[in-house]
Amino acid sequence: MDDKQIVIIGGGLQGLATANALLDRGESVIILEKEEDIAQAASFANAGILAPSQSMPWNSPSDILKILSGIGKKDSPMALSPRAIPSLFFWGLKFLRNSTNKRFLRISKNCIDLANYSRSLTKEIRVKEGFEYDNTENGLLKIFRSQEALDKSVNISKALNSSSTIDVLDSQGVSLAEPELTTIAHQLVGGIYYPRDEIGDAYKFCKLLEELVRSKGGRILVNTEIKKILIHKGKVNGVITDRAILQTKRVVVAAGSWSHVLLKHVGLKLPVRPVKGYSLTLDTAGLNSKPKLAVVDESIHTAVTPLKNRIRIAGTAEFTGFNDDFHPKRVAYLNNTLKAIYPKLYSQLDLEDGRLWYGFRPMSADGLPFLGKTKLEGLFVNSGQGHLGWTLAMGSAALVADIITNKSPDIDPNPYLARRSL
Ligand SMILES: Cc1cc2nc3c(=O)[nH]c(=O)nc-3n(C[C@H](O)[C@H](O)[C@H](O)COP(=O)(O)OP(=O)(O)OC[C@H]3O[C@@H](n4cnc5c(N)ncnc54)[C@H](O)[C@@H]3O)c2cc1C
């Protein structure tokens, strides 16, 4: 292998988007992915929402209370397993330290800037390449069951200077925006419509990116696990995979929730930990009462997204480390929530045919991704996008590629630099 080729570890949203951005800047790349297909981990069946409007960290003061109240519980939307506390201890302290109101607002502003940049790049590639991934650009509707929560969300939008791009609705307005919510409108105090948000199937988007990367000369090897990054005198020298040793001078770690494990082997700490979430996808072809908007239920961090002839409900946040159990209470929770939001549609669904999935969001301790250079020469990172990995993917990749190729970035990269201290 030519050692000028950049090795990208991980074929999820970040790895594929990084490969594409580097190819556009004249580099040659190879993606190494341990699974048998790309995007089988967190990028497979996420909620499918590309929402700059929701680009806030999950360590807001109220979220911290929700997480703490979910300790040991299996039926709460946010849960913390007592067994996982030791592995999350130092990360958790940083997560808490970043949960003050002041930091929440600053980090949210940084997230929104990156998300807006990302959205413009996503649109650019969609239009230029004719990408179709069950996408719609109809906006997003957030529904509220308490006036206090609605007022709080409106105030956050005002504080973040994004209130001009939202419509605050009463319960009748919610029904008008999404007629399929009429049945439950009496339970709601209102909603907020965010007209600029988009939805789509992240896995389909990844398959299109895969094809594009290959068409530009990028290589993608699946079934190839990186065991170790080789460092010699503070510089990258190669990678050891389960198949062979590859010589390279430059590596980008885009291994999602597993990034910190690879970096730990070379003596680097990355405060990114897995936060497990579930989704359930059901076919809706030929059924009545199908919604057209993605809906987020604010009180429980749960999204219901219509994807062409499917509907997907996604949510729950388990701070449990890499835990591969499918807990029945989580499944019941998704089913019950879908039934509560769309009772008419739910009664027609073939529940036996539902596809249940879980993924690990690579959650950074301060809510911002880690992008670019590490302390080791030739070693770069693109990780930590957490619950916003699709929303931030194209922008994160462009910044990382600009840093690697010494190009001047379109937006200020400083808030997201991998070498920042938390
Ligand atoms: C339930 C749920 C709902 C979500 N909803 C949304 C949403 O609506 N909008 C949004 O913006 N984001 C959402 N997200 C977040 C988003 O899906 C993730 O942030 C994003 O997919 C992360 O992408 P990634 O490329 O960093 O990680 P991944 O997709 O996990 O990719 C990492 C890849 O690295 C590979 N890998 C790891 N270690 C190695 C190794 N040693 N060698 C080779 N390969 C390796 C893995 O196999 C994997 O394919 C959601 C996540 C979940 C779980």
The ligand as a Tripos MOL2 file, in Angstrom:
@<TRIPOS>MOLECULE
LIG
   53    58     1     0     0
SMALL
NO_CHARGES

@<TRIPOS>ATOM
      1 C1        -31.2880    5.4720   18.5820 C.3       1 LIG1
      2 C2        -30.4390    6.5160   17.8910 C.ar      1 LIG1
      3 C3        -31.0650    7.5560   17.2280 C.ar      1 LIG1
      4 C4        -30.2780    8.5620   16.6120 C.ar      1 LIG1
      5 N1        -30.9100    9.5290   15.9030 N.ar      1 LIG1
      6 C5        -30.1750   10.4960   15.2840 C.ar      1 LIG1
      7 C6        -30.8030   11.4960   14.5120 C.ar      1 LIG1
      8 O1        -32.0140   11.4970   14.3350 O.2       1 LIG1
      9 N2        -30.0270   12.4740   13.9620 N.ar      1 LIG1
     10 C7        -28.6740   12.4990   14.1280 C.ar      1 LIG1
     11 O2        -28.0330   13.4300   13.6440 O.2       1 LIG1
     12 N3        -28.0380   11.5180   14.8120 N.ar      1 LIG1
     13 C8        -28.7540   10.5270   15.3860 C.ar      1 LIG1
     14 N4        -28.1330    9.5370   16.0930 N.ar      1 LIG1
     15 C9        -26.6740    9.5890   16.2430 C.3       1 LIG1
     16 C10       -25.9470    9.0670   15.0210 C.3       1 LIG1
     17 O3        -26.5760    7.9320   14.5180 O.3       1 LIG1
     18 C11       -24.4840    8.7410   15.4130 C.3       1 LIG1
     19 O4        -23.8890    9.8460   16.0310 O.3       1 LIG1
     20 C12       -23.6620    8.4250   14.1840 C.3       1 LIG1
     21 O5        -24.2140    7.3370   13.4880 O.3       1 LIG1
     22 C13       -22.2210    8.1040   14.5770 C.3       1 LIG1
     23 O6        -21.5080    7.8640   13.4050 O.3       1 LIG1
     24 P1        -20.0200    7.3520   13.5000 P.3       1 LIG1
     25 O7        -19.5280    7.1650   12.1330 O.co2     1 LIG1
     26 O8        -19.2470    8.2310   14.4310 O.co2     1 LIG1
     27 O9        -20.1280    5.9600   14.2950 O.3       1 LIG1
     28 P2        -20.6670    4.5180   13.7830 P.3       1 LIG1
     29 O10       -21.7960    4.6440   12.8460 O.co2     1 LIG1
     30 O11       -20.8580    3.7080   15.0190 O.co2     1 LIG1
     31 O12       -19.4360    4.0020   12.9680 O.3       1 LIG1
     32 C14       -18.2240    3.6040   13.5540 C.3       1 LIG1
     33 C15       -17.7130    2.4590   12.7260 C.3       1 LIG1
     34 O13       -16.4000    2.1010   13.1580 O.3       1 LIG1
     35 C16       -16.2880    0.7010   13.0760 C.3       1 LIG1
     36 N5        -15.1840    0.2990   13.9270 N.ar      1 LIG1
     37 C17       -15.0730    0.4440   15.2640 C.ar      1 LIG1
     38 N6        -13.8970   -0.0330   15.7090 N.ar      1 LIG1
     39 C18       -13.2290   -0.4690   14.6140 C.ar      1 LIG1
     40 C19       -11.9570   -1.0790   14.4260 C.ar      1 LIG1
     41 N7        -11.1300   -1.3310   15.4500 N.pl3     1 LIG1
     42 N8        -11.5730   -1.4240   13.1650 N.ar      1 LIG1
     43 C20       -12.4050   -1.1870   12.1050 C.ar      1 LIG1
     44 N9        -13.6300   -0.6260   12.2380 N.ar      1 LIG1
     45 C21       -14.0340   -0.2660   13.4750 C.ar      1 LIG1
     46 C22       -17.6480    0.2160   13.5430 C.3       1 LIG1
     47 O14       -17.9090   -1.1160   13.1320 O.3       1 LIG1
     48 C23       -18.5780    1.2190   12.8870 C.3       1 LIG1
     49 O15       -19.0270    0.8070   11.6300 O.3       1 LIG1
     50 C24       -28.8710    8.5100   16.6930 C.ar      1 LIG1
     51 C25       -28.2520    7.4220   17.3270 C.ar      1 LIG1
     52 C26       -29.0270    6.4280   17.9290 C.ar      1 LIG1
     53 C27       -28.3350    5.2750   18.5990 C.3       1 LIG1
@<TRIPOS>BOND
     1     1     2 1
     2     2     3 ar
     3     2    52 ar
     4     3     4 ar
     5     4     5 ar
     6     4    50 ar
     7     5     6 ar
     8     6     7 ar
     9     6    13 1
    10     7     8 2
    11     7     9 ar
    12     9    10 ar
    13    10    11 2
    14    10    12 ar
    15    12    13 ar
    16    13    14 ar
    17    14    15 1
    18    14    50 ar
    19    15    16 1
    20    16    17 1
    21    16    18 1
    22    18    19 1
    23    18    20 1
    24    20    21 1
    25    20    22 1
    26    22    23 1
    27    23    24 1
    28    24    25 2
    29    24    26 1
    30    24    27 1
    31    27    28 1
    32    28    29 2
    33    28    30 1
    34    28    31 1
    35    31    32 1
    36    32    33 1
    37    33    34 1
    38    33    48 1
    39    34    35 1
    40    35    36 1
    41    35    46 1
    42    36    37 ar
    43    36    45 ar
    44    37    38 ar
    45    38    39 ar
    46    39    40 ar
    47    39    45 ar
    48    40    41 1
    49    40    42 ar
    50    42    43 ar
    51    43    44 ar
    52    44    45 ar
    53    46    47 1
    54    46    48 1
    55    48    49 1
    56    50    51 ar
    57    51    52 ar
    58    52    53 1
@<TRIPOS>SUBSTRUCTURE
     1 LIG1         1 GROUP 0 **** ****
